[in-house]
Amino acid sequence: MGSRVKRKKASPTRPAASGDSRTRNDRLIASVVCILLAGIVWIAFGQTLHHQFVNYDDGPYVYDNPRIISGLTPGNIQWAFTHVHAANWHPLTTISHMLDCQLYGLQPWGHHLTNILLHAAAAILLFLALWRLTDNIWPSAFVAALFAIHPAHVESVAWVAERKDVLSAVFFILTLWAYARYARSDRFSWRRYTTVLVLFALGLMCKPTLVTLPFVLLLLDYWPLGRVQNSDFRGQRSAVAAPVRGAPQRRTAAWLHLIVEKIPLFVLSAASCVATILAQKEAFAPTRAIPLQERVANAVVAYVEYLGQAIYPAHLAVLYPYPEGSLSVAQAIVALVFLLIVSVIFFVWRKAYPFAVTGSFWFVGMLVPMIGIVQVGSQPRADRYTYLPEIGLYIVATWGAMELFKRWQHKREVFAVALLIIGAFVTRSYFQTSYWSNSETLWRHTLDVTSRNYIAQNNLAGTLLDKGQLGEAIAHYREALEIKPDVAQVQSNLGNALVREGQVEEAIVHLQKALEIDPGYAEAYNHMGSALMKKGQAGEAIAYYQKAVQLNASYADAYNNLGVAFLRNGQVDEAIAHYRKAVAINPGSAEMQYNLGNALARKGNWADAIECYQAALSTERDSVKAAKVRNNLGAALEKLGKSDEALEQFSQALQINGNYPEAHCNLGRMLAQRGRRDEAVAHLGEALRLKPGYEEARKQLRELGVTVAP
C-alpha cells in the first residue's frame, strides 16, 4: 500500500516565507503605526526638553564627570572601554553621554532629547520585530504602544542617568529582529548569526542586565517561531538535531539544538556578569548584609507588586525604601502561592495558548538580575527594572485579549477600548513625567508617595542646600537620621549643612559620628576640615583635608579646600599646587579656576591668572560670582598694561552687578587716569556709599580733590 505525503498546515504565527504575505496595504499601515508611536512618545515625554538634571546619578553620569563633560575624544573613548563609569562597565552608554556633551554641552534639553529619540526608536523597532516574529500587525502595534507610553517607563526616559535603559533597549530589540531573520532563513547563515551576536554584544555594552536575552530567544523559539514544536530548522539542523523517532525525543533533540546554538550568546552573558561583579563589587555589600531568606521573600513580593504596577501604575516613585523587617511571612507566602498558581495555569494551557508561556517567562526571567536575590545595591525594586521585562506581560495581555474576543462581533468596541487604554496611559505618563522637572519636585513627590524614605529626605535636603535654604535642608537631614541614624553620608551631610549655617560645634558632633560609622568616608574628613576652618584652625583643617585626598585621590573639592587652607596660612606655593590638582581633576569648575587665578595673582603671575579667570568665566553661571571674576580679571589685565581690556572687564562686572563696590572703585580709578573726572567721582562715590568704610575709594576721591566726610 503506497504511503501518502501529508501536507503540513501553515502555522498561524509563522508564514512560509518572511515578508511574502505582507501587502502594500500592510506596509502602509505599518508606516502609519510608526508615526503614531513616535507621536505618543512625544506627547508623553516631550516636556522633558524643559527639565533640568537631577541630583540622583546625573552628576557622576554627566555634569560632575570631567571625562564626560570634555566630550568625544580618542582618549575619552579609550577610557570608556578601559574604566568603570558610575560603578558600571557600559562603554557605549558612557560614549553616548560624551557625544551629548560634544553636541549640547551641559544644556539638559539635549540630553533629554536623546533619551526621547532612543525610546521612540525602541518602540518602533519593537513593533517591527514583533510583526516579523508573529506576522500579526495589530497586536504587535498595541504591544509597542503599551511599551511606548506605560507610566512605569517614565523613569527610564525622563532620567538622563538612565540612558543605559533606552540605549540598551534599541540593541535588545534589534537583536530580536536579527534573530527572527536568522531563525526564519531557509539555510544556516553565518552572516545572520554573527549579526545576532554583534548586536547582543553591543547591547551588553550599554547595560549588562541584557544577560537574560539568550533565555528570551529560547522562549521565542517556543512561540511564535515554533522551532521546538515543528523540529524544523530548514537547513539549520545540526548533528544534535538529527531526526529521532517519537515526538518526545524530537522535542528533546530540538531543545538541545537550540541551547547549543546559543552557547556563544551565553558565553557573552557570562563575561558581562563577571565584568559587572568586578565593577560593582562594593555595591554587593548592602545586599550581602540582608539575610537570604529576607531577600527571597522580598523578591517574591516584588514580582506581584510589579504585576500590580503594570495593571494600575499609581504612586510611582524614583526610589522605594527597603522594607527592612516590615515584610510579613504571610505576604511572602500569599505572593508565592499566587505566582505558582498562575505559572501552573499557563503551563497547563501551553498548547492552546503558547504565547502565555513565552510572555510570562519573559517577564519573570528578565527580572531575575534585578529582583533582589543576586542584585547589586539595596533597593528592593524600581520602575526602571521593568522597562524590558514588562514587554512579556504586554504580549500575554494582548494575545490573550485576541483569543478572548476573536469570536466577538463587536470589533469596533474592542478597538475603542484599546484606544482608551492608550489614552489613559499617555495621560498618566505625562503627569508622571512632570515630577522629573527638577530635583526638588522629584524628591517632594517621592516623599508624598512613599514612607520612611531616608534617601529621598537626604536628596531633597541636598537640593535645598544647593539653593541656600539651609534651615529646611537641615530639617530634612534630621528626618533622614530619625529613619536611619547609622548612615555615614547623612551624618556627614548634616554636618556640612550645620557648618554652612554657622552651627560649628553641633556640626563637628555629626561629622565625628559619620567617621565612627565609616572611618574611610572621605567626604566627612573634607567637611570636618571646613568646620575647623570656620573656627580659624587652618592647620588642623589641613590634616583633615589631606586625609580626604588620601582616601580619594580624585576628590577635587578637598584639593580645592586644601588650597584655601594653605593660602590662609600664607603658604601660597602649596595653595597653588593643590589648586592645580583640583583644576586638573575638574577643569570645568569655575570656583576652582577662580581660586587658582587668585593664588597666581598673589604671586604676581598675571598671565596664568588671566588664563584661569577666563576659564572660570566660560563655565560660571552665577551672575554675582561672574562679576567677581571679571573684576579680578580686569585687575590682572591692568597689571599687564592692557588698560582698555581692563576697563571693559570692570564695566561688564558692573553691568552684571551694579552694587559691587570693588568694581566701582577700580573703574573709577581707571577713569580718573584717563581724565574722565566726573565719571570717576560718580563711581568712587557709589563705591563709598555701598561700602562706607572703603578706604581705597576715599583715597582715590581725595586725590581727585573731593572732600570726603569721615
Secondary structure, 3 states (H helix, E strand, C coil): CCCCCCCCCCECCECCCCCCCCCHHHHHHHHHHHHHHHHHHHHHHHHHHHCCCCCCCHHHHHHCCHHHHCCCCHHHHHHHHHCCECCECCHHHHHHHHHHHHHHCCCHHHHHHHHHHHHHHHHHHHHHHHHHHHCCHHHHHHHHHHHHHCHHHHHHHHCHHHHHHHHHHHHHHHHHHHHHHHHHCCCCCHHHHHHHHHHHHHHHCCCHHHHHHHHHHHHHHHCCCCHHHHCCCCCCCCHHHCCCCCHHHHHHHHHHHHHHHCHHHHHHHHHHHHHHHHHCHHHHHHHHHCCHHHHHHHHHHHHHHHHHHHHCCCCCCCCCCCCCCCCCHHHHHHHHHHHHHHHHHHHHCCCCCHHHHHHHHHHHHHHHHHCCCCCCCCCCCCHHHHCCCHHHHHHHHHHHHHHHHCCCCCHHHHHHHHHHHHHHHHHHHHHHHHCCCCHHHHHHHHHHHCCCCHHHHHHHHHHHHHCCCHHHHHHHHHHHHHHCCCCHHHHHHHHHHHHHHCCHHHHHHHHHHHHHHCCCCHHHHHHHHHHHHHCCCHHHHHHHHHHHHHHCCCCHHHHHHHHHHHHHCCCHHHHHHHHHHHHHHCCCCHHHHHHHHHHHHHCCCHHHHHHHHHHHHHHCCCHHHHHHHHHHHHHHHHHCCCHHHHHHHHHHHHHHCCCCHHHHHHHHHHHHHCCCHHHHHHHHHHHHHHCCCCHHHHHHHHHCCCCCCC
